[in-house]
Structure formats: C-alpha cells, structure tokens
Amino acid sequence: MNSPHDPAPGPTPATPGRSRGTDLITTPITLSLAEDLLRGALDLERTEHGVLPHRLPARARAQCADGQLAMAEAQPSGVRLAFRTRATTVELDTLRTKTSYQGAPPRPDGVYDLLVDGTLGGQASVTGGNVLLVDMTTGSAETVPGPVGTVRFPSLPDRVKNVEIWLPHNEITQLVALRTDAPVEPVPENGRKVWLHHGSSVSHGSEAASPTGTWPALAASLGGVELINLGLGGSALLDPFTARAMRDTPADLISVKIGLNIVNLDLMRLRAFGPAVHGFLDTIREGHPTAPLLVVSPILCPIHEDTPGPGAPDLENIAEGRLRFKAMGDPAERAAGKLTLNVIRDELARIVRQRAADDANLHYLDGRDLYGQADAAELPLPDQLHPDAAIQRLIGQRFAASAFGSDGPFALKS
C-alpha cells in the first residue's frame, strides 16, 4: 500500500488519550496509523477530518476525470481495519458520503462488519455524514455536507484477539478516530497469499447486504487468502491506469472480470476490444510474469446477452419503487462490431487460448458458470443488471470452488 508522508498539519483530531468521562482510549487516525492497520487500500489521502482510503493510486486517479470512477474507487469495497487487542468495546468515528439518486428510492445505509478471529461478531451503521445527490437524467451531482458519525461494537470477548472492521463497500468513508478500552497493535503477518481482483459493480459488491457479503470477500474467506478488491462499479473499462495499478501491486493470485461495463457503456467495438484486452494483460504481466492470472467473462445478464449497449436506467418505471435498467442498443448492430456479452465471451475465450500457448499460468472462467440461465430463472437480477445479496453469495461460493478448489488455478499448494 503506497501512501504519502503526513503533510503539514491542518485541522486534526485531539491527541491520543482517554475519552472524557469514559474508559476508552482515543486514537486519532493518521496516515501512519492507517498504514499500519488498513488492508485492501492502495493509497491513503489526508483530509480535513482524518484519512480517506483509495483503491486506486493517486497517479491513476489523476489520469481520469470521470466522476463515476472517482466515486467507485473511493468506496472501500474490501478495505478493512485489522488490529490485535484485548478490547471488549470498539468505536470508530467516520465521515461517510452516501450516494442518493434523485427520484429513486433511498438506498439503505452502509454496513460495517466486525470480525473476531475471522468470525462475524457484529454489524452496525453510522448516522450523519455527507450525501452525494446524483441526477441520472443529467449526470450532475452535488454533495450535501453532514457531521461525523460513530459506529460502536460492545461486548466483545475478553481475550487477546484479531479484530477486523470491514468498511461499507458502497459508502465513501473517511476514518477519523478509533476508540477502544484496551491498546491495539497491528496484526502480525499471517503468511496468506494475496489475491488481487478487478471487475465491475458485480465485483464491487452491487447489492450485497454487507462488505463481507460481496462475492470477492466471501470467496477470499473460503479460499483462505487476503483480498485486494479493485471491483470498480461502472468502471471496469480496460483502462491502462488500472492495469498499471495492478502491475505495481504486490500479489500472488490475480483475476480480471471483463465485459459488462464495456457493453453497458457502449465503450468500444470489437476491433478495439481484442487489442485492449491484450494490452491490459500485457501490462499486468510486466509486474507479475508468472502469477496465476484468471480471466473471467461476464455472468449472465439477460438484457445484454445479445443486445448491445448502452444500458440506461428505466426512468419511466422508477415510480414502482425500484430502479431498473434496460438495453438501448439494437441486436442488428452486432454486424457492425457492436459488443454484446456473448460476443465478449467468445473473444475472451479466444484470446486466452491464444495467449495460454505461451503462458501456462493464464486461465479462463466463463462467468455463466458462476451465474447462468438456470440461476436467472430461480434468482433473477432484481434490477436487470446487479446481483442481490443471495446471488452475490452464490457467485462467491462458486468462484471459491472453481478457483481455489484442488484443481483450480488458485489452488493453494503446500
């Protein structure tokens, strides 16, 4: 994890000490503390209130002015505080930024998951915070400011233990202060392999119920690995700066899930897609020449299987109480090189076959093995685009079985 040095101080929290009127030790979250305790972030930014984790480094962020990407990479999917302590009460002050879509039903509050020695020990949400109000008809957005909030986890086991606080996967979260009734220290290295994954909103977590319920988090838990999740909602677009970030991030196992965002943004044609995939994989291989690298095609998404993008919110039916999406393209446009999910799956399978002749550690997984036609009949995508909590669990379990199983490309050899 790369982070700059602490800049000259601006407004800062109080110095560490006992909270007034309590037995809790207050520890302001500085860049150096976050560097010691945070996992799953690639960069840290000092803010007026504390520290903002980023999932893309500053150099990558500087190369794209897209608001969707800025929002997605700052939402800390897979990012967690990890420390060792005897504390029985833990409090965390944060300033969240919650996204709200004008005219759509309110989104539920983000959830913090607390794990004790790897087992879920509590869930909570914060109040207050900022609201990012997005107008989907114009693409404009404004931020309505709000106060810092506190998430509290009492009645933890009275013993030395490893504690993880997984931050909400769908709320930008500035870390302000940590309070505990016993000292904390970094968790010692556990020797686990690091799995670096990149994908779309499906990998970001979309409608998962909580941060450990996203399919990559579940798969990482089942596979016994440390997760770095570069699932970027709306932004898995074969961007060179994302490939460079992956190239420069230490990792033992790597996967890229490609296709859905490229179709629903109608980003490129078949002529550009193949070379872009090759370039993305070439860049990753510059930093990880022999690591197992798994290319995953899109899960089933009926609206885009044979209909090109762009995709768009179905604003006419938003009054039903749930946002839905629809495909705006014409299937006949495939003849002119427009992309659909089936076209992308065929091209990805071809590219991996071609490259695997010289790269024995390159593998392919058809996303329909994670969520396919039979699954859609039983568990349809609620908004026609994003998996809900049950589908996220299904995908995570199947990915773990396929990738981390005894014959899988990520099988942990002794």
Phi and psi in degrees as a GROMACS rama.xvg file:
@    title "Ramachandran Plot"
@    xaxis  label "Phi"
@    yaxis  label "Psi"
@TYPE xy
-96.5417  137.173  ASN-2
-146.518  147.089  SER-3
-74.7541  166.532  PRO-4
-70.1015  155.721  HIS-5
-58.7713  127.81  ASP-6
-77.7754  178.208  PRO-7
-56.5553  135.04  ALA-8
-67.0848  137.877  PRO-9
-104.976  -142.214  GLY-10
-63.6452  126.526  PRO-11
-129.902  154.827  THR-12
-65.3675  172.915  PRO-13
-65.4593  159.861  ALA-14
-68.062  155.422  THR-15
-56.8906  145.282  PRO-16
169.002  -176.882  GLY-17
-73.8479  135.806  ARG-18
-64.6073  140.081  SER-19
-60.6122  126.202  ARG-20
76.914  10.6607  GLY-21
-136.331  175.04  THR-22
-104.214  20.897  ASP-23
-95.3265  140.533  LEU-24
-89.2215  122.444  ILE-25
-93.082  126.526  THR-26
-123.644  103.463  THR-27
-58.7874  142.204  PRO-28
-90.274  108.995  ILE-29
-102.068  172.66  THR-30
-59.6289  -41.5531  LEU-31
-67.7249  -39.5025  SER-32
-65.8947  -44.2743  LEU-33
-61.5405  -37.4809  ALA-34
-59.3372  -37.5283  GLU-35
-76.3733  -33.8125  ASP-36
-107.064  -19.5373  LEU-37
-88.4243  140.833  LEU-38
-126.069  147.317  ARG-39
92.6614  -3.741  GLY-40
-103.023  148.594  ALA-41
-102.048  -11.6567  LEU-42
-157.487  156.208  ASP-43
-130.557  136.814  LEU-44
-119.816  127.892  GLU-45
-74.9979  128.5  ARG-46
-121.235  176.413  THR-47
-59.2866  -32.0329  GLU-48
-98.5755  -25.6564  HIS-49
172.589  -119.057  GLY-50
-131.96  132.947  VAL-51
-108.676  115.557  LEU-52
-74.1906  141.313  PRO-53
-120.394  148.788  HIS-54
-103.336  2.38036  ARG-55
-129.662  144.207  LEU-56
-69.4248  162.425  PRO-57
-57.8836  -38.1651  ALA-58
-62.5612  -40.0505  ARG-59
-67.2153  -43.0676  ALA-60
-62.8114  -32.1974  ARG-61
-72.0636  -15.6809  ALA-62
-95.5617  5.62686  GLN-63
-148.98  125.117  CYS-64
-97.2368  18.1477  ALA-65
-75.0032  124.911  ASP-66
-65.7232  -33.3629  GLY-67
-63.2784  -45.0147  GLN-68
-64.0037  -42.8921  LEU-69
-59.3264  -41.0068  ALA-70
-68.557  -44.7917  MET-71
-65.6703  -45.4683  ALA-72
-72.021  -22.5843  GLU-73
-86.9453  -9.78007  ALA-74
-80.6638  121.302  GLN-75
-85.2278  55.7275  PRO-76
-62.0301  122.155  SER-77
86.1159  -5.12162  GLY-78
-87.5335  134.427  VAL-79
-147.62  148.537  ARG-80
-83.389  133.802  LEU-81
-131.599  124.262  ALA-82
-151.381  163.05  PHE-83
-110.639  133.864  ARG-84
-163.518  162.708  THR-85
-101.416  3.71037  ARG-86
-58.5331  141.938  ALA-87
-103.603  -11.1419  THR-88
-132.622  132.014  THR-89
-130.251  130.963  VAL-90
-125.577  144.766  GLU-91
-133.072  121.245  LEU-92
-89.4862  130.04  ASP-93
-141.022  158.845  THR-94
-117.274  108.16  LEU-95
-89.7591  159.031  ARG-96
-125.721  109.805  THR-97
-97.379  134.646  LYS-98
-88.3281  134.81  THR-99
-131.774  135.607  SER-100
-103.201  123.174  TYR-101
-59.4483  128.068  GLN-102
88.3985  -13.5307  GLY-103
-95.6833  157.499  ALA-104
-59.4507  147.979  PRO-105
-59.488  141.112  PRO-106
-81.0435  147.467  ARG-107
-65.8873  155.678  PRO-108
-62.6751  146.734  ASP-109
-64.9995  154.764  GLY-110
-116.885  138.262  VAL-111
-99.6436  127.821  TYR-112
-103.642  127.485  ASP-113
-106.934  124.959  LEU-114
-109.481  137.578  LEU-115
-113.781  113.125  VAL-116
50.2375  41.5803  ASP-117
87.2078  -3.49645  GLY-118
-111.327  137.089  THR-119
-59.4126  122.932  LEU-120
-118.836  -1.87031  GLY-121
172.802  154.139  GLY-122
-138.659  143.365  GLN-123
-161.169  167.182  ALA-124
-129.963  161.944  SER-125
-103.395  160.463  VAL-126
-107.364  178.488  THR-127
72.9241  -151.609  GLY-128
86.0277  176.179  GLY-129
-85.2965  158.257  ASN-130
-124.216  123.124  VAL-131
-93.5818  107.873  LEU-132
-96.3999  115.902  LEU-133
-108.328  131.606  VAL-134
-100.486  107.111  ASP-135
-70.6664  -19.313  MET-136
-76.0998  -29.6151  THR-137
-113.788  -17.8558  THR-138
82.4259  0.54309  GLY-139
-79.0267  159.215  SER-140
-149.656  146.054  ALA-141
-137.511  149.756  GLU-142
-105.894  125.196  THR-143
-99.9814  116.87  VAL-144
-73.4208  155.079  PRO-145
-151.225  176.758  GLY-146
-86.5717  165.489  PRO-147
-64.9829  142.966  VAL-148
-121.446  172.254  GLY-149
-129.448  134.542  THR-150
-109.413  135.254  VAL-151
-128.254  134.983  ARG-152
-126.177  99.7918  PHE-153
-94.8518  175.17  PRO-154
59.8266  38.9105  SER-155
-79.7713  158.749  LEU-156
-58.0344  138.008  PRO-157
-87.1563  75.025  ASP-158
-160.714  164.302  ARG-159
-68.8182  131.395  VAL-160
-155.199  161.054  LYS-161
-91.8003  126.956  ASN-162
-117.309  134.521  VAL-163
-123.656  134.731  GLU-164
-114.829  107.581  ILE-165
-83.4593  123.905  TRP-166
-76.7203  153.196  LEU-167
-55.0855  130.344  PRO-168
-73.071  -13.7863  HIS-169
-123.681  17.8074  ASN-170
-133.486  124.971  GLU-171
-57.8645  132.011  ILE-172
-133.677  113.014  THR-173
-90.5577  128.975  GLN-174
-89.2999  128.031  LEU-175
-110.165  -54.7885  VAL-176
-156.838  150.748  ALA-177
-115.677  133.04  LEU-178
-125.98  134.444  ARG-179
-144.59  159.102  THR-180
-97.3653  18.1877  ASP-181
-157.616  155.62  ALA-182
-61.4016  157.316  PRO-183
-121.227  154.464  VAL-184
-145.708  157.797  GLU-185
-60.4482  149.084  PRO-186
-73.9875  131.149  VAL-187
-61.125  153.825  PRO-188
-56.6534  135.803  GLU-189
-105.02  -1.23016  ASN-190
77.5412  3.48929  GLY-191
-70.2444  148.811  ARG-192
-71.2598  152.98  LYS-193
-101.71  125.993  VAL-194
-106.593  120.222  TRP-195
-105.496  120.42  LEU-196
-126.637  142.707  HIS-197
-131.39  135.958  HIS-198
-167.404  -162.843  GLY-199
-93.8327  -157.998  SER-200
-61.8554  -26.865  SER-201
-60.3195  -42.9458  VAL-202
-78.5857  -31.176  SER-203
-60.3192  -34.9656  HIS-204
131.179  -16.5916  GLY-205
33.6217  -108.647  SER-206
-100.314  26.3983  GLU-207
-59.8963  150.784  ALA-208
-74.6216  -26.3052  ALA-209
-161.769  168.097  SER-210
-63.3804  -32.6622  PRO-211
-83.0026  -0.952967  THR-212
-96.7329  -1.19267  GLY-213
-67.4052  150.668  THR-214
-64.2095  -37.2261  TRP-215
-64.6762  -38.5219  PRO-216
-64.085  -42.5018  ALA-217
-64.8156  -44.7571  LEU-218
-63.2005  -39.4118  ALA-219
-63.1316  -41.3647  ALA-220
-63.1766  -44.8849  SER-221
-67.534  -32.1412  LEU-222
-86.7704  -8.86875  GLY-223
69.3373  39.2741  GLY-224
-126.879  165.166  VAL-225
-92.2325  128.402  GLU-226
-96.5012  135.942  LEU-227
-120.197  111.3  ILE-228
-102.56  109.733  ASN-229
-102.418  35.9227  LEU-230
-70.2032  117.751  GLY-231
-121.87  102.315  LEU-232
-53.0671  123.965  GLY-233
73.6436  5.41439  GLY-234
-135.786  22.1656  SER-235
-90.3555  82.4097  ALA-236
-123.552  22.5921  LEU-237
59.0642  32.6941  LEU-238
-66.8838  133.236  ASP-239
-58.5943  -35.6733  PRO-240
-67.4637  -30.0387  PHE-241
-69.8235  -41.3939  THR-242
-61.3293  -40.669  ALA-243
-66.6942  -37.0246  ARG-244
-62.2856  -39.9937  ALA-245
-69.1689  -39.9636  MET-246
-56.494  -39.5887  ARG-247
-92.7306  -0.0868766  ASP-248
-96.0999  121.314  THR-249
-58.4203  129.46  PRO-250
-159.719  152.144  ALA-251
-102.11  -29.8828  ASP-252
-133.664  137.49  LEU-253
-136.036  138.519  ILE-254
-139.541  149.112  SER-255
-133.384  128.367  VAL-256
-109.437  114.396  LYS-257
-121.24  135.839  ILE-258
137.805  -47.134  GLY-259
-62.9886  -47.8816  LEU-260
-65.7298  -33.3229  ASN-261
-64.834  -36.7747  ILE-262
-74.9004  -48.3695  VAL-263
-77.2282  -8.98318  ASN-264
-98.0007  -5.74792  LEU-265
51.6323  51.1886  ASP-266
-78.7123  -37.1974  LEU-267
-152.714  169.351  MET-268
-102.367  171.808  ARG-269
-57.3872  -37.6652  LEU-270
-58.7676  -38.2733  ARG-271
-85.0049  -27.5816  ALA-272
-64.379  -49.3235  PHE-273
-57.8661  -54.0062  GLY-274
-59.5253  -34.5458  PRO-275
-65.5858  -39.7995  ALA-276
-63.3987  -46.5397  VAL-277
-57.5536  -45.8527  HIS-278
-63.065  -40.3792  GLY-279
-62.1447  -46.6837  PHE-280
-68.5948  -38.0608  LEU-281
-57.6252  -44.1326  ASP-282
-65.1364  -43.8502  THR-283
-59.5306  -42.3736  ILE-284
-67.1519  -22.0014  ARG-285
-61.0938  -35.3302  GLU-286
-98.6905  -19.0082  GLY-287
-136.637  70.8014  HIS-288
-65.4159  -26.5922  PRO-289
-125.62  0.441619  THR-290
-65.0294  144.183  ALA-291
-55.6802  126.4  PRO-292
-126.738  117.033  LEU-293
-110.968  121.455  LEU-294
-96.4592  123.617  VAL-295
-115.806  126.255  VAL-296
-83.6724  171.743  SER-297
-64.5075  145.867  PRO-298
-66.4612  168.078  ILE-299
-62.78  131.634  LEU-300
-140.338  94.064  CYS-301
-52.1862  -34.9801  PRO-302
-67.9285  -21.5328  ILE-303
-117.944  8.63756  HIS-304
-58.6914  -47.7277  GLU-305
-129.329  8.39139  ASP-306
-116.433  122.109  THR-307
-67.2939  169.527  PRO-308
-80.9855  -173.748  GLY-309
-76.0533  159.02  PRO-310
-92.1961  156.131  GLY-311
-150.584  150.845  ALA-312
-66.0253  140.459  PRO-313
-85.8404  81.6777  ASP-314
-70.6601  -21.3036  LEU-315
-65.7045  -30.0061  GLU-316
-108.845  17.3659  ASN-317
-67.921  -21.8966  ILE-318
-66.4933  -14.5218  ALA-319
-63.482  -16.2688  GLU-320
105.154  -0.899656  GLY-321
-146.008  134.638  ARG-322
-72.333  134.208  LEU-323
-127.97  161.778  ARG-324
-121.185  157.751  PHE-325
-142.063  156.978  LYS-326
-90.9497  134.865  ALA-327
-103.84  -6.02522  MET-328
-82.0586  -178.993  GLY-329
-119.497  124.97  ASP-330
-53.215  -27.7525  PRO-331
-66.3362  -19.6815  ALA-332
-72.9276  -8.10006  GLU-333
-60.4101  -31.3904  ARG-334
-63.1699  -24.886  ALA-335
-93.999  9.88358  ALA-336
97.4416  5.00162  GLY-337
-67.0838  147.616  LYS-338
-96.4789  139.781  LEU-339
-124.709  172.61  THR-340
-65.4754  -37.3694  LEU-341
-66.5533  -39.3034  ASN-342
-62.145  -43.4357  VAL-343
-65.1242  -42.1104  ILE-344
-60.1383  -43.728  ARG-345
-61.7639  -42.2091  ASP-346
-69.276  -41.789  GLU-347
-63.237  -43.2968  LEU-348
-60.9325  -40.4651  ALA-349
-65.1608  -45.4341  ARG-350
-62.6852  -44.3042  ILE-351
-65.6327  -41.2205  VAL-352
-58.3922  -44.9841  ARG-353
-62.3507  -48.0342  GLN-354
-73.8892  -31.6055  ARG-355
-64.7604  -18.2447  ALA-356
-61.4438  -27.9741  ALA-357
-117.181  5.25225  ASP-358
-140.931  91.0851  ASP-359
-68.3904  -15.1125  ALA-360
-100.089  14.0768  ASN-361
-100.19  132.935  LEU-362
-136.317  162.647  HIS-363
-129.878  140.317  TYR-364
-132.46  123.706  LEU-365
-73.366  121.32  ASP-366
-60.0437  -21.5972  GLY-367
-71.1097  -13.817  ARG-368
-73.4775  -18.5673  ASP-369
-91.9818  -34.9801  LEU-370
-157.273  110.28  TYR-371
-125.432  -162.035  GLY-372
-61.1708  -45.1894  GLN-373
-64.6524  -35.7701  ALA-374
-67.2784  -39.3664  ASP-375
-64.637  -30.5176  ALA-376
-68.6173  -34.232  ALA-377
-90.4005  -39.0465  GLU-378
-130.325  78.1774  LEU-379
-67.4606  154.055  PRO-380
-66.8906  119.419  LEU-381
-59.8524  -36.0474  PRO-382
-109.028  16.3136  ASP-383
75.9187  0.934119  GLN-384
-138.732  -40.9469  LEU-385
-111.486  135.516  HIS-386
-68.3025  139.869  PRO-387
-84.9411  -172.028  ASP-388
-60.0856  -41.549  ALA-389
-65.7102  -40.1162  ALA-390
-70.9551  -36.9463  ILE-391
-57.3298  -44.0881  GLN-392
-62.7473  -43.0934  ARG-393
-60.0787  -47.0618  LEU-394
-62.2603  -44.3456  ILE-395
-61.1921  -43.2279  GLY-396
-65.3389  -42.4266  GLN-397
-71.1081  -38.2032  ARG-398
-63.2644  -44.1674  PHE-399
-59.6734  -43.7908  ALA-400
-64.5527  -39.3902  ALA-401
-77.0221  -46.453  SER-402
-85.2475  -40.1884  ALA-403
-98.9018  -3.50523  PHE-404
-63.7284  171.244  GLY-405
-59.1324  -29.3984  SER-406
-104.894  7.7462  ASP-407
-82.8547  162.496  GLY-408
-65.8563  -21.2576  PRO-409
-104.365  14.3416  PHE-410
-54.7697  130.719  ALA-411
-83.7014  101.033  LEU-412
-77.154  140.009  LYS-413
